[in-house]
Amino acid sequence: MMRFFTLFIIIFSVSGTVWSMWLSSELKNEEARLKIIKSKIIEIDEKIRLAEAEWSFITNPKHIEYLNNKYLKLKTIPINDITSIKTKDTILSKKLDKYNKILKEIN
């Protein structure tokens, strides 16, 4: 009985040691993967911040005006009334014309 108990303790100790070593190596592998993922997240966050900064610069009204004056030289068209805007000949514009006629009749 004593031999059986001693053999059981030895097998249990060896298997526990092997299991803890395996678990330790798995944890190290997972920590390495976690570091890689965290670095990728930081990299993506930096790219997002850079894109937001570029977008805010590009869409800045002063910058748009500068680019217009430098390359396009477009001028604003004064609009006295929104009804003065002419739409192209499309299905939507025909529907709008129909509704505009109805609105004019009502007024």
N, CA and C atoms as a LAMMPS dump frame, in Angstrom:
ITEM: TIMESTEP
0
ITEM: NUMBER OF ATOMS
321
ITEM: BOX BOUNDS ff ff ff
-5.0000000000000000e+02 5.0000000000000000e+02
-5.0000000000000000e+02 5.0000000000000000e+02
-5.0000000000000000e+02 5.0000000000000000e+02
ITEM: ATOMS id mol type element x y z
1 1 1 N 0.818 -1.19 0
2 1 2 C 0 0 0
3 1 3 C 0.868 1.263 0
4 2 1 N 1.963 1.202 0.752
5 2 2 C 2.866 2.346 0.817
6 2 3 C 3.516 2.592 -0.545
7 3 1 N 3.864 1.527 -1.261
8 3 2 C 4.462 1.669 -2.6
9 3 3 C 3.478 2.315 -3.568
10 4 1 N 2.223 1.896 -3.493
11 4 2 C 1.199 2.449 -4.365
12 4 3 C 1.023 3.946 -4.103
13 5 1 N 0.96 4.308 -2.83
14 5 2 C 0.804 5.713 -2.458
15 5 3 C 2.01 6.527 -2.915
16 6 1 N 3.217 6.01 -2.729
17 6 2 C 4.434 6.694 -3.162
18 6 3 C 4.458 6.841 -4.671
19 7 1 N 4.114 5.785 -5.387
20 7 2 C 4.063 5.84 -6.849
21 7 3 C 3.036 6.859 -7.327
22 8 1 N 1.877 6.89 -6.654
23 8 2 C 0.831 7.868 -6.993
24 8 3 C 1.33 9.291 -6.789
25 9 1 N 1.996 9.558 -5.688
26 9 2 C 2.53 10.901 -5.401
27 9 3 C 3.569 11.291 -6.445
28 10 1 N 4.436 10.385 -6.834
29 10 2 C 5.472 10.684 -7.835
30 10 3 C 4.837 10.991 -9.183
31 11 1 N 3.889 10.16 -9.603
32 11 2 C 3.214 10.386 -10.892
33 11 3 C 2.441 11.703 -10.861
34 12 1 N 1.759 11.955 -9.768
35 12 2 C 1.007 13.199 -9.634
36 12 3 C 1.935 14.415 -9.669
37 13 1 N 3.061 14.36 -9.003
38 13 2 C 4.03 15.466 -8.976
39 13 3 C 4.627 15.707 -10.359
40 14 1 N 5.017 14.628 -11.032
41 14 2 C 5.608 14.767 -12.366
42 14 3 C 4.581 15.336 -13.345
43 15 1 N 3.368 14.793 -13.321
44 15 2 C 2.349 15.299 -14.249
45 15 3 C 1.975 16.746 -13.927
46 16 1 N 1.935 17.098 -12.65
47 16 2 C 1.658 18.485 -12.264
48 16 3 C 2.756 19.421 -12.739
49 17 1 N 3.996 18.992 -12.632
50 17 2 C 5.126 19.806 -13.089
51 17 3 C 5.091 19.99 -14.6
52 18 1 N 4.825 18.911 -15.326
53 18 2 C 4.741 18.998 -16.79
54 18 3 C 3.595 19.914 -17.198
55 19 1 N 2.466 19.764 -16.534
56 19 2 C 1.309 20.592 -16.858
57 19 3 C 1.593 22.065 -16.586
58 20 1 N 2.229 22.376 -15.46
59 20 2 C 2.53 23.777 -15.14
60 20 3 C 3.541 24.365 -16.119
61 21 1 N 4.504 23.565 -16.571
62 21 2 C 5.47 24.057 -17.568
63 21 3 C 4.765 24.33 -18.897
64 22 1 N 3.878 23.439 -19.307
65 22 2 C 3.117 23.626 -20.543
66 22 3 C 2.236 24.869 -20.45
67 23 1 N 1.573 25.032 -19.31
68 23 2 C 0.708 26.186 -19.103
69 23 3 C 1.515 27.476 -19.123
70 24 1 N 2.687 27.461 -18.541
71 24 2 C 3.547 28.64 -18.524
72 24 3 C 3.968 29.035 -19.943
73 25 1 N 4.316 28.043 -20.757
74 25 2 C 4.711 28.365 -22.133
75 25 3 C 3.522 28.874 -22.943
76 26 1 N 2.342 28.333 -22.704
77 26 2 C 1.138 28.819 -23.393
78 26 3 C 0.834 30.261 -22.998
79 27 1 N 1.002 30.574 -21.721
80 27 2 C 0.778 31.946 -21.269
81 27 3 C 1.763 32.915 -21.921
82 28 1 N 3.018 32.493 -22.049
83 28 2 C 4.011 33.345 -22.709
84 28 3 C 3.646 33.572 -24.168
85 29 1 N 3.172 32.523 -24.838
86 29 2 C 2.751 32.665 -26.229
87 29 3 C 1.572 33.635 -26.352
88 30 1 N 0.614 33.513 -25.442
89 30 2 C -0.549 34.394 -25.482
90 30 3 C -0.155 35.839 -25.165
91 31 1 N 0.782 36.022 -24.258
92 31 2 C 1.255 37.379 -23.959
93 31 3 C 1.954 37.987 -25.164
94 32 1 N 2.714 37.188 -25.878
95 32 2 C 3.38 37.689 -27.088
96 32 3 C 2.35 38.079 -28.139
97 33 1 N 1.322 37.252 -28.315
98 33 2 C 0.253 37.592 -29.264
99 33 3 C -0.467 38.864 -28.839
100 34 1 N -0.7 38.993 -27.539
101 34 2 C -1.377 40.176 -27.018
102 34 3 C -0.563 41.44 -27.282
103 35 1 N 0.756 41.364 -27.108
104 35 2 C 1.62 42.512 -27.394
105 35 3 C 1.546 42.894 -28.862
106 36 1 N 1.534 41.9 -29.743
107 36 2 C 1.44 42.173 -31.184
108 36 3 C 0.113 42.852 -31.506
109 37 1 N -0.969 42.35 -30.928
110 37 2 C -2.289 42.931 -31.184
111 37 3 C -2.359 44.356 -30.65
112 38 1 N -1.812 44.591 -29.456
113 38 2 C -1.82 45.937 -28.887
114 38 3 C -1.021 46.9 -29.753
115 39 1 N 0.114 46.458 -30.28
116 39 2 C 0.908 47.34 -31.136
117 39 3 C 0.165 47.645 -32.43
118 40 1 N -0.558 46.657 -32.966
119 40 2 C -1.355 46.912 -34.169
120 40 3 C -2.481 47.901 -33.883
121 41 1 N -3.104 47.786 -32.718
122 41 2 C -4.173 48.721 -32.338
123 41 3 C -3.621 50.132 -32.231
124 42 1 N -2.455 50.276 -31.615
125 42 2 C -1.833 51.603 -31.494
126 42 3 C -1.508 52.163 -32.87
127 43 1 N -1.004 51.313 -33.748
128 43 2 C -0.673 51.734 -35.112
129 43 3 C -1.921 52.202 -35.858
130 44 1 N -3.011 51.474 -35.727
131 44 2 C -4.261 51.846 -36.39
132 44 3 C -4.813 53.141 -35.806
133 45 1 N -4.738 53.298 -34.481
134 45 2 C -5.191 54.535 -33.848
135 45 3 C -4.406 55.738 -34.361
136 46 1 N -3.104 55.582 -34.532
137 46 2 C -2.284 56.676 -35.061
138 46 3 C -2.682 57.018 -36.493
139 47 1 N -2.963 55.999 -37.296
140 47 2 C -3.407 56.239 -38.668
141 47 3 C -4.745 56.962 -38.693
142 48 1 N -5.648 56.586 -37.791
143 48 2 C -6.956 57.247 -37.716
144 48 3 C -6.787 58.71 -37.322
145 49 1 N -5.945 58.977 -36.318
146 49 2 C -5.713 60.362 -35.898
147 49 3 C -5.099 61.18 -37.025
148 50 1 N -4.174 60.589 -37.768
149 50 2 C -3.56 61.285 -38.892
150 50 3 C -4.598 61.579 -39.974
151 51 1 N -5.439 60.599 -40.269
152 51 2 C -6.478 60.801 -41.285
153 51 3 C -7.463 61.88 -40.851
154 52 1 N -7.828 61.893 -39.576
155 52 2 C -8.737 62.936 -39.079
156 52 3 C -8.094 64.316 -39.174
157 53 1 N -6.822 64.406 -38.853
158 53 2 C -6.128 65.693 -38.953
159 53 3 C -6.05 66.159 -40.406
160 54 1 N -5.739 65.239 -41.306
161 54 2 C -5.688 65.604 -42.726
162 54 3 C -7.065 66.028 -43.223
163 55 1 N -8.1 65.305 -42.812
164 55 2 C -9.452 65.63 -43.252
165 55 3 C -9.878 67.002 -42.739
166 56 1 N -9.56 67.302 -41.487
167 56 2 C -9.937 68.617 -40.957
168 56 3 C -9.173 69.733 -41.673
169 57 1 N -7.941 69.459 -42.083
170 57 2 C -7.197 70.471 -42.84
171 57 3 C -7.771 70.64 -44.237
172 58 1 N -8.071 69.52 -44.885
173 58 2 C -8.579 69.59 -46.261
174 58 3 C -9.938 70.268 -46.308
175 59 1 N -10.803 69.988 -45.347
176 59 2 C -12.158 70.538 -45.371
177 59 3 C -12.265 71.89 -44.671
178 60 1 N -11.163 72.44 -44.248
179 60 2 C -11.166 73.763 -43.649
180 60 3 C -11.593 74.777 -44.707
181 61 1 N -12.579 75.621 -44.409
182 61 2 C -13.066 76.573 -45.416
183 61 3 C -11.968 77.483 -45.978
184 62 1 N -11.035 77.903 -45.133
185 62 2 C -9.96 78.77 -45.629
186 62 3 C -9.083 78.031 -46.641
187 63 1 N -8.824 76.757 -46.366
188 63 2 C -8.012 75.96 -47.288
189 63 3 C -8.761 75.726 -48.606
190 64 1 N -10.042 75.459 -48.521
191 64 2 C -10.84 75.268 -49.734
192 64 3 C -10.861 76.552 -50.557
193 65 1 N -11.009 77.675 -49.882
194 65 2 C -11.002 78.961 -50.588
195 65 3 C -9.644 79.214 -51.238
196 66 1 N -8.572 78.887 -50.538
197 66 2 C -7.223 79.047 -51.087
198 66 3 C -7.045 78.199 -52.344
199 67 1 N -7.446 76.928 -52.274
200 67 2 C -7.327 76.046 -53.436
201 67 3 C -8.184 76.532 -54.595
202 68 1 N -9.366 77.018 -54.283
203 68 2 C -10.225 77.549 -55.334
204 68 3 C -9.565 78.741 -56.011
205 69 1 N -9.047 79.66 -55.228
206 69 2 C -8.41 80.849 -55.799
207 69 3 C -7.147 80.497 -56.581
208 70 1 N -6.443 79.466 -56.152
209 70 2 C -5.199 79.104 -56.808
210 70 3 C -5.432 78.333 -58.101
211 71 1 N -6.345 77.353 -58.08
212 71 2 C -6.481 76.461 -59.226
213 71 3 C -7.76 76.663 -60.049
214 72 1 N -8.876 76.875 -59.393
215 72 2 C -10.146 76.868 -60.112
216 72 3 C -10.678 78.253 -60.452
217 73 1 N -10.516 79.172 -59.55
218 73 2 C -11.019 80.534 -59.704
219 73 3 C -12.529 80.557 -59.945
220 74 1 N -13.251 79.754 -59.176
221 74 2 C -14.708 79.742 -59.257
222 74 3 C -15.27 80.928 -58.494
223 75 1 N -16.389 81.426 -58.956
224 75 2 C -17.041 82.548 -58.282
225 75 3 C -18.404 82.092 -57.795
226 76 1 N -18.852 82.693 -56.73
227 76 2 C -20.154 82.331 -56.199
228 76 3 C -21.248 82.887 -57.085
229 77 1 N -22.352 82.166 -57.157
230 77 2 C -23.501 82.607 -57.938
231 77 3 C -24.536 83.119 -56.945
232 78 1 N -24.885 84.381 -57.051
233 78 2 C -25.881 84.899 -56.11
234 78 3 C -27.255 84.292 -56.411
235 79 1 N -27.9 83.82 -55.401
236 79 2 C -29.227 83.24 -55.556
237 79 3 C -30.193 84.101 -54.752
238 80 1 N -31.13 84.698 -55.467
239 80 2 C -32.12 85.535 -54.789
240 80 3 C -33.211 84.682 -54.159
241 81 1 N -33.561 83.62 -54.872
242 81 2 C -34.625 82.753 -54.399
243 81 3 C -34.274 81.319 -54.777
244 82 1 N -34.655 80.388 -53.957
245 82 2 C -34.311 78.992 -54.242
246 82 3 C -35.031 78.482 -55.477
247 83 1 N -36.134 79.093 -55.852
248 83 2 C -36.858 78.65 -57.038
249 83 3 C -36.138 79.051 -58.319
250 84 1 N -35.13 79.923 -58.191
251 84 2 C -34.395 80.322 -59.388
252 84 3 C -33.407 79.25 -59.843
253 85 1 N -33.2 78.238 -59.005
254 85 2 C -32.291 77.157 -59.376
255 85 3 C -33.005 76.24 -60.353
256 86 1 N -32.406 76.017 -61.502
257 86 2 C -32.983 75.153 -62.531
258 86 3 C -32.392 73.758 -62.388
259 87 1 N -33.255 72.756 -62.4
260 87 2 C -32.779 71.384 -62.33
261 87 3 C -32.667 70.818 -63.731
262 88 1 N -31.873 69.776 -63.854
263 88 2 C -31.705 69.126 -65.146
264 88 3 C -32.974 68.376 -65.511
265 89 1 N -33.074 67.998 -66.757
266 89 2 C -34.235 67.256 -67.227
267 89 3 C -34.122 65.802 -66.782
268 90 1 N -34.667 65.498 -65.641
269 90 2 C -34.66 64.132 -65.136
270 90 3 C -36.064 63.787 -64.673
271 91 1 N -36.25 62.555 -64.29
272 91 2 C -37.558 62.131 -63.787
273 91 3 C -37.89 62.9 -62.514
274 92 1 N -36.884 63.085 -61.679
275 92 2 C -37.096 63.808 -60.434
276 92 3 C -37.483 65.255 -60.703
277 93 1 N -36.823 65.883 -61.662
278 93 2 C -37.14 67.28 -61.951
279 93 3 C -38.546 67.419 -62.509
280 94 1 N -39.013 66.432 -63.306
281 94 2 C -40.382 66.479 -63.826
282 94 3 C -41.387 66.37 -62.688
283 95 1 N -41.083 65.52 -61.707
284 95 2 C -41.962 65.415 -60.549
285 95 3 C -41.968 66.713 -59.76
286 96 1 N -40.771 67.301 -59.602
287 96 2 C -40.681 68.57 -58.884
288 96 3 C -41.446 69.655 -59.615
289 97 1 N -41.354 69.685 -60.954
290 97 2 C -42.103 70.674 -61.729
291 97 3 C -43.596 70.504 -61.508
292 98 1 N -44.038 69.273 -61.472
293 98 2 C -45.456 68.976 -61.252
294 98 3 C -45.888 69.513 -59.888
295 99 1 N -45.082 69.258 -58.859
296 99 2 C -45.427 69.722 -57.522
297 99 3 C -45.325 71.244 -57.422
298 100 1 N -44.374 71.836 -58.125
299 100 2 C -44.258 73.3 -58.117
300 100 3 C -45.493 73.939 -58.731
301 101 1 N -46.011 73.339 -59.812
302 101 2 C -47.23 73.864 -60.439
303 101 3 C -48.404 73.789 -59.473
304 102 1 N -48.48 72.675 -58.76
305 102 2 C -49.583 72.506 -57.791
306 102 3 C -49.449 73.537 -56.671
307 103 1 N -48.212 73.758 -56.211
308 103 2 C -47.991 74.74 -55.151
309 103 3 C -48.335 76.16 -55.624
310 104 1 N -48.007 76.466 -56.869
311 104 2 C -48.324 77.788 -57.407
312 104 3 C -49.834 77.997 -57.495
313 105 1 N -50.567 76.907 -57.888
314 105 2 C -52.021 77.004 -57.954
315 105 3 C -52.631 77.218 -56.593
316 106 1 N -52.052 76.587 -55.584
317 106 2 C -52.593 76.73 -54.239
318 106 3 C -52.351 78.145 -53.71
319 107 1 N -51.186 78.666 -53.999
320 107 2 C -50.848 80.02 -53.504
321 107 3 C -51.55 81.025 -54.355
